[in-house]
Amino acid sequence: MTHIEEAVRIVSDPDLQGLAKRGTLFEYLSGQSDRGLAASVECLLETDDYRIAEYVGQYLEVTPNASAEKERAAVRLRQEPKLARGAARLVPWLSTATLNGFIADYVNDAELKAHLSSVIFSIGAFRPELLRPFADLDHPMAAKAMLAGAPDEVADSLARKWRSDEDDEDDPWDTLVSLALIRTDHALEIIGSLRDELDDPADWITLVELAGGLPDSEQKAGYWPAQLAFLAEGGKSEHKVGGSTSGDVPICHICSVPAVHLLTLSASALPFSLSNNPSFYWYACDCGEMDSATVRIADGERTVYYGPKGPADPAISLTPGQLSLTLEKHPNQVGVSLKAAPSQSLNQVGGLPRWVDPDIHPRCPECGLAMPFVASVGGRDTPVGRIAVEGIVYCFWCDGCCVSSTKFQE
């Protein structure tokens, strides 16, 4: 049986529904040589089933690198409108020429808009500059996507709009969030100037951090260059995900289940400068009551802040064994202005957080300063398994104090 025949069998199985079809197809592909890369491309080149295009596109989205193979698949999907949605998952790896082709199809052919809407959404997330020549693009998320890195005149216009209340249909807070999401130096400067004009100081802090600054220091809110991050087998990189934990850790105040190791980044293997290896922890229970975990690791000792602590359980892990995190450069270095979608957004190291809902950065319990964003990871099916969280864990790090803090959104 060929790969495409097996894929057809899986998506046509009446005993499998929705996510079960996708999970079974993922399991099949991950069991092939090269973790299913060649089999996935074969399926996308041969299928006429939109479900296969979508599911295999999702599989390739969590498979690192392979730009040439993904480009080849996307070019074929573009030729079949009913399959084109699967190409949305491949956007970070596609050439400018191919992406411009999708945009031209969307702009010039009204009948293709429904098929290409997801592709345009992804282009807005990862390559917003390509949409900017089409400022009046008929797409519900285009204007929001084009905020990232927008010209200074857009930032000035939003600031005037907020100060004059010239559009009563928009929430003034939403206008300020849009200004912050531009994330240029000019937009950050405008946000900084609003400190005495906002009634709630916490609002100003949230906006400054969202715009890429920290309110209490000259440090940026993240590290650059931003990287896409992918789960891989243990030992594939120096960055470690999951695995067993020992020593004292935070424990859930509801069920007393201990937190476990989530992620440790190797400072020497990062494309930006850190002096220490950030290490992060998260809860393995299903209570859903915990929204942060703050830990200091220095001189071989682990200090837990802001809640109960207890001994780790080495038998508990958020992953199927210890995995790795491999990195490749994010195509959007400004920061994605569209909200994150839990269980769909890609993992990230560096850059600025793509929040589900804008939030403030944690404060370091040692020095009291706001902590820069370092990474975000979530629970998605991948060729090597998944992290057992049902949302996104955002990871912050105070390098001078060796303090990590995680925040959770879903």
DAWONOR-V135571 format. One record per helix or strand of 2 or more residues. SS is the DSSP state (H for helix, E for strand). FROM is the first residue (numbers start at 1). TO is the last residue. Records with the same first field share a line. If there is no record, write none. Layout:
# DAWONOR-V135571
SS = FROM-TO + FROM-TO
This chain:
# DAWONOR-V135571
H = 3-11 + 19-30 + 33-46 + 50-61 + 67-78 + 81-93 + 96-108 + 110-126 + 128-130 + 142-145 + 152-164 + 172-180 + 185-193 + 195-197 + 201-211 + 267-269
E = 223-233 + 240-241 + 248-251 + 258-264 + 279-283 + 292-298 + 301-305 + 309-311 + 323-329 + 347-351 + 372-378 + 392-398 + 403-409
